Amino acid sequence: MGVMPGDLLLEMKTRFQRPSNSRTPPPVLHPHPPSPFSSNTTALSPPAPPVVPRRYTLSGPADSSTDAPLCPEHQRGLEFFCRTDQTCGCAVCMEGEHHGHQVIPAKREWLIKKSQLEITEAELRDMITQREKKVEDIRTSLENIQVCAEHETAGSMHMFSALVSSVERSQAELLEVIEMSQRAAQHQGQTLIRDLEQEISELRKRSATLTQLAQSDDYVLFFKTFSTPPQTRDWSDAVVTSDLTSGAVLLTVNQMVERFREELKRLPEICLRPQPQTDQSVGRNIPRLRPQPQPDQSVGRCSPSLLSQPNYAVGRNSPNLPSQPDQSLGRSSPSLRSPPPPEHSVGSPDWLSHPQPEQSVGRNPKPKVRRVQEYAVDITLDPLTAHPRLLISDDGKQVRCWDRYQPVADGPERFDRVVCVLGRQAFSSGRHYWEVEVGGKTDWDLGVASHSINRKGKITVSPAHGYWFLSLRDKNDYAFRTEPSTALGLNHKPNRIGIYVDCDKGQVSFYNVDAKMLIYTFTDSFSDVIHPFFSPCTNKSGRNEAPLIICPVSMPLVD
């Protein structure tokens, strides 16, 4: 009969000492291999291999073929799962430290968790998909930001290059203005010097005659000669003045440059302000990588009036240099201009007709619709009123600005500071119409002017000062000279301008002859005789050298 191992016997004693109501099943005794030492063993038998001790429990040997993990503390199967502590344990653990917790068989909990695994995997796949999409969105946003940055860089470089070109052009024009002012003063001074020297020569002759007369004994000759009064002029008010001596040009330029520098300093801050997101698919929920300054009401976009160049007198480059920019001479800021009227198309065949009431400005009569070309008149230029830099053709139909002064007499009718000329014809009543070719020019002024206008020195151009004319500046800026100027947005650039005047109704209208459109109408009252007004403006170093040409009017066909 086999021998029971000592450890198994000790375990059985411990189990049997528990209360009788214990439900622990009795241990199953496994057969033990026979002892290698039997009674009939002889001394000549070979020694048996050593017996490896086996570990037994009441449910069988510990080294049985089961794969269930054992509790490291009690050496029992981890058959239970504590939901409270989220850990596995044996029966002894559940009765001990996990007593009162929510306990469930481990296999059952495993099956439950396993059924939830697919849902968890689907959620993980969705999370991965969302994050991969977010990565693509961020990459797309970065690509868009790079494209926008390149676009902004190229555009900014182009704008700054244009700004540099504009500054250089303005510098050249300003130097031309200064030179014109200096030439005007020099021309005036030389004229005065010539007249003074001529009078000095005559006075010297008179003095020599009186000296000879004092030595003569012929009293008849004495009375005859001495009683003749000398032909002299009062020179007490004869002075040569120029705005250059007051430093107004340098002061104005310095003020504009300082203001422009201040605006340029604010430019980075303005650009770094957070802008409203217009494309929700780009940069959505992306943290900004640049500072976000608080809005500052004192920082804004560059003022258009700061960047616009002042116009001096009728031509922007005329030698009239005010100490401060004058709205009546320069282009007004767009924010201060009156709203431009629409460019009206009167239509064919009566395209050149009197404007309807809604097309007029000021007092608004209701003229009958008739073709204004029927009132065509022959206009010629008056050389006696032309500025010394203007060249007028022999037939009096063309005028252009030269870069030098011509040796002309400085009469009271001549403009000495403004490069303009009046027509010979004077109107005080009736209706009149003429056309002027303006193609190829970047700047010009066309209209009518009162006979009593100021023609010397500084000139303020507006209807209140006797000027009613349309202007072009820098190829595209059209305006009617009011205070401030009225900007006109034209969809069609005119090559020929038609000017219509109704003296009785105080009406001045401008037409785009090629496009058959009414450009603008101004209604006022003419208290004086008016003349056609022309200004080719300065030639801008050859960029505006094309002449203004008075063209014959083609009469429309009668329906």
KOLTORLUM-126553 format. One record per residue (C-alpha): x negated, y, z. Coordinates in pm, whole numbers, padded with zeros to 5 digits, always signed. Layout:
XYZ...
***
This chain:
+00000+00000+00000-00135+00343-00098-00242+00604+00151-00040+00934+00169-00262+01238+00137-00297+01447+00448-00185+01775+00292+00138+01621+00163+00210+01481+00506+00155+01817+00670+00389+01988+00420+00661+01730+00481+00639+01780+00855+00680+02154+00812+00984+02109+00588+01153+01860+00817+01121+02090+01115+01364+02344+00952+01733+02347+01053+01950+02070+00926+02171+02307+00730+01882+02400+00500+01961+02331+00140+01602+02269+00042+01597+01946-00154+01386+01662-00010+01045+01631-00158+00990+01384-00431+00704+01153-00355+00493+01066-00649+00312+00736-00652-00046+00761-00554-00303+00559-00742-00432+00265-00545-00732+00324-00332-01053+00230-00494-01151+00052-00180-00962-00276-00157-01016-00566+00077-01158-00782-00191-01411-00526-00298-01755-00670-00309-02084-00501-00263-02178-00581-00620-01893-00374-00774-01996-00043-00940-01905+00271-00747-01574+00437-00849-01567+00799-00974-01487+01062-00709-01121+01147-00663-01031+01507-00749-00792+01649-00483-00449+01737-00613-00220+02005-00486+00134+01896-00403+00456+02075-00332+00801+01945-00246+00896+01980-00615+00598+01787-00735+00228+01831-00794+00105+02184-00846-00085+02086-01162+00225+01964-01340+00284+02054-01703+00519+02352-01632+00410+02693-01779+00591+02914-01527+00353+03163-01361+00306+03129-00989+00334+03384-00719-00024+03467-00616+00085+03489-00251+00318+03190-00210+00210+02972-00502+00569+02937-00616+00727+03008-00953+00812+03370-01036+01173+03285-01102+01336+03611-00994+01325+03976-01105+01380+04272-00873+01554+04551-01065+01494+04790-00778+01115+04755-00790+01099+04635-01152+00880+04335-01066+00893+03953-01068+00869+03739-00755+00934+03398-00610+01218+03296-00379+01009+03370-00072+00930+03721-00202+01296+03789-00269+01387+03687+00089+01105+03894+00228+00992+04232+00101+01266+04247-00167+01547+04163+00073+01855+04379-00001+01734+04476-00348+01914+04411-00675+01776+04070-00771+01852+03871-01084+01698+03555-01229+01394+03648-01430+01497+03448-01735+01836+03618-01749+01678+03962-01720+01433+03862-01988+01716+03767-02226+01892+04099-02155+01576+04299-02219+01504+04099-02528+01849+04181-02668+01771+04551-02612+01436+04525-02786+01580+04575-03135+01755+04894-03025+01435+05021-02869+01238+04934-03181+01493+05122-03397+01468+05424-03168+01090+05411-03190+01108+05389-03569+01335+05696-03572+01096+05884-03345+00805+05790-03569+01000+05899-03879+01092+06231-03719+00735+06301-03619+00601+06201-03958+00855+06439-04116+00747+06711-03876+00385+06651-03978+00487+06688-04344+00682+07005-04263+00382+07153-04085+00151+07059-04372+00397+07210-04621+00419+07522-04409+00041+07547-04392+00021+07510-04769+00287+07778-04813+00106+08002-04566-00216+07952-04760-00041+08034-05088+00124+08339-04931-00208+08447-04779-00377+08421-05118-00089+08612-05277-00098+08880-05008-00476+08905-05037-00466+08940-05415-00179+09186-05400-00343+09391-05127-00671+09403-05316-00483+09512-05627-00295+09780-05436-00610+09908-05268-00785+09913-05604-00493+10110-05743-00510+10335-05439-00880+10394-05497-00809+10472-05861-00529+10706-05756-00760+10881-05511-01027+10916-05777-00769+11047-06022-00636+11291-05763-00990+11399-05689-01052+11468-06056-00725+11658-06083-00800+11858-05770-01143+11948-05902-00974+12056-06222-00732+12271-06021-01020+12430-05832-01205+12491-06155-00893+12642-06310-00848+12872-06012-01210+12976-06032-01181+13036-06406-00862+13236-06359-01032+13456-06099-01337+13486-06322-01122+13580-06620-00937+13838-06414-01260+13978-06273-01429+13996-06611-01128+14178-06753-01139+14429-06469-01515+14471-06504-01482+14526-06878-01213+14789-06829-01410+14955-06548-01730+14961-06751-01543+15111-07043-01398+15380-06818-01737+15440-06658-01885+15489-07004-01613+15739-07088-01665+15920-06758-02037+15941-06824-01969+16090-07163-01736+16335-06996-02002+16420-06740-02261+16481-07014-02013+16700-07198-01948+16903-06884-02323+16942-06829-02365+17080-07177-02061+17298-07128-02211+17449-06814-02512+17564-07017-02301+17708-07301-02198+18073-07323-01900+18001-07548-01609+18060-07311-01352+17964-07577-01510+17618-07604-01536+17608-07226-01165+17663-07172-01073+17419-07447-01295+17142-07320-01253+17192-06949-00874+17203-06965-00851+16857-07128-00770+16607-06844-00968+16284-06844-00781+15963-06926-00846+15758-06614-00673+15481-06426-00608+15435-06057-00830+15146-05949-00750+15153-05579-00536+14838-05602-00762+14653-05843-00888+14342-05662-00976+13988-05760-00808+13735-05532-00817+13357-05514-00685+13098-05274-01028+12939-05279-01162+13209-05047-00912+13119-04773-01022+12756-04753-00662+12647-04813-00760+12366-05050-01007+12206-04812-00769+12248-04519-00482+12083-04707-00699+11794-04827-00840+11744-04478-00492+11730-04324-00371+11480-04582-00679+11261-04537-00641+11261-04159-00276+11161-04182-00359+10892-04432-00635+10756-04208-00391+10733-03919-00150+10538-04136-00429+10304-04247-00525+10240-03884-00170+10131-03813-00157+09905-04117-00295+09587-03945-00058+09633-03652+00237+09672-03886+00138+09364-04085+00103+09152-03768+00451+09225-03648+00681+08920-03644+00902+08926-03947+01246+08762-03968+01224+08408-04109+01389+08409-04449+01311+08050-04545+01434+07808-04281+01257+07518-04446+00918+07678-04412+00753+07728-04079+01057+07622-03875+00976+07583-03508+00609+07637-03576+00428+07824-03299+00285+08154-03423-00091+08169-03419-00117+08548-03421-00033+08809-03160+00315+08952-03152+00300+09318-03047+00609+09482-02909+00801+09698-03158+00676+10054-03157+00909+10317-03288+00617+10546-03352+00458+10305-03595+00622+10273-03932+00552+10236-04293+00345+10494-04466+00543+10804-04538+00600+10850-04912+00547+11222-04868+00196+11152-04740+00097+10958-05048+00254+11195-05300+00031+11462-05442+00153+11822-05426+00239+11990-05751+00107+12341-05784+00326+12583-05974+00494+12447-06285+00209+12221-06386+00080+12014-06100-00275+12101-06191-00219+12472-06239-00450+12699-06040-00188+12786-05783-00319+12660-05452-00088+12713-05155-00224+12681-04806+00048+12429-04729+00235+12196-04962+00541+12373-05099+00851+12169-05171+00940+12403-05449+00612+12329-05622+00542+11967-05536+00736+11649-05572+00958+11611-05273+00965+11303-05058+01225+11052-05183+01396+11066-04847+01451+11442-04887+01564+11443-05244+01921+11475-05348+02073+11151-05477+02013+11129-05850+02314+11133-06078+02356+10837-06310+02219+10844-06660+02540+10885-06857+02588+10742-07199+02839+10952-07385+02861+10704-07668+02875+10730-08043+02960+10922-08251+03023+11207-08006+02722+11117-07796+02587+11469-07762+02895+11625-07611+02972+11856-07327+02942+11674-06995+03257+11567-06821+03329+11710-06474+03176+11415-06290+02848+11464-06477+02787+11819-06362+02629+11976-06058+02735+12304-05903+03038+12488-06037+03210+12241-06258+03404+12377-06555+03596+12150-06788+03458+12213-07136+03606+12058-07443+03428+11756-07585+03231+11880-07885+02897+11788-08030+02630+12008-07882+02415+11962-08193+02653+12194-08371+02500+12475-08163+02142+12411-08281+01917+12718-08296+01570+12773-08436+01325+12815-08147+00968+12945-08176+00707+13004-07906+00602+13352-07795+00219+13371-07784+00230+13688-07575+00373+13489-07282+00142+13187-07313-00115+13106-07047-00475+13160-07171-00536+12784-07174-00245+12708-07407-00298+12658-07780+00001+12745-07998+00032+12637-08360+00059+12895-08635+00425+12818-08693+00500+12854-08321+00644+12502-08296+00372+12319-08101+00188+12387-07776-00085+12198-07597-00317+12269-07304-00686+12325-07370-00965+12283-07118-01097+12638-07165-00960+12987-07144-00909+13181-07463-01008+13547-07495-00658+13693-07499-00522+14022-07369-00370+14002-07023-00036+14168-07082+00254+14192-06838+00447+13921-07026+00170+13659-06998+00157+13385-06735-00183+13396-06566-00160+13104-06320+00097+12866-06465+00026+12680-06790+00357+12758-06960+00507+12966-07240+00849+13110-07320+01041+13107-07645+01081+13422-07852+01457+13383-07854+01660+13536-07571+02013+13431-07483+02272+13617-07284+02590+13459-07418+02712+13172-07632+02601+12811-07666+02259+12703-07784+02082+12371-07843+01730+12263-07940+01517+11948-07928+01156+11891-07818+00930+11593-07890+00761+11470-07568+00625+11130-07674+00274+11042-07557+00275+11284-07264+00247+11201-06895+00360+11542-06765+00580+11820-06900+00845+12080-06806+01134+12181-07031+01433+12406-06976+01513+12776-06955+01386+13067-06749+01511+13414-06669+01346+13709-06842+01276+13879-06509+01083+13590-06351+00750+13644-06183+00470+13558-06425+00166+13648-06217+00008+13457-05932+00198+13200-05731+00534+13096-05868+00815+12914-05691+01020+12718-05940+01389+12668-05865+01723+12797-05993+01722+13057-05716+01399+13201-05862+01513+13198-06225+01392+12855-06341+01617+12575-06467+01413+12292-06610+01353+11916-06620+01011+11773-06525+00809+11460-06584+00516+11362-06362+00285+11060-06387+00470+10909-06686+00775+10790-06488+00880+11047-06226+01163+11254-06370+01320+11533-06165+01523+11849-06197+01360+12140-06017+01584+12227-05727+01494+12283-05362+01406+12005-05292+01362+11846-05632+01637+11615-05754+01484+11282-05857+01628+11118-06168+01599+10745-06225+01606+10694-06601+01650+10349-06751+01528+10465-07091+01215+10674-07128+01293+10961-07367+01066+11054-07655+01278+11349-07758+01461+11579-07518+01767+11780-07617+01837+12103-07424+02185+12253-07430+02272+12589-07272+02614+12744-07228+02539+13097-07111+02901+13188-07048+02955+12894-06813+02604+12889-06666+02547+12533-06778+02217+12360-06862+02220+12001-06990+01939+11763-07089+01981+11471-07329+01781+11164-07426+01816+11204-07801+01681+10859-07893+01898+10670-07644+02197+10900-07702+02239+10960-07330+02306+11255-07109+02026+11282-06854+02139+11563-06626+02356+11874-06610+02320+12168-06375+02578+12443-06345+02484+12788-06216+02534+13149-06319+02295+13345-06542+02271+13707-06431+01990+13788-06672+01874+13712-07022+01723+13362-07044+01448+13221-07265+01356+12864-07358+01084+12743-07122+00797+12508-07213+00506+12370-07011+00282+12093-07149+00105+12087-06809-00270+12036-06790-00433+11779-07015-00569+11572-06722-00905+11511-06888-00739+11400-07210-00464+11179-07068-00198+11444-07129-00337+11617-07435-00040+11540-07662+00150+11857-07760+00510+11955-07703+00673+11983-08045+00992+12175-08120+01175+11954-08369+01445+12033-08623+01788+11911-08513+01952+11644-08726+02316+11733-08758+02556+11443-08690+02786+11315-08959+03141+11440-08945+03395+11161-08892
***
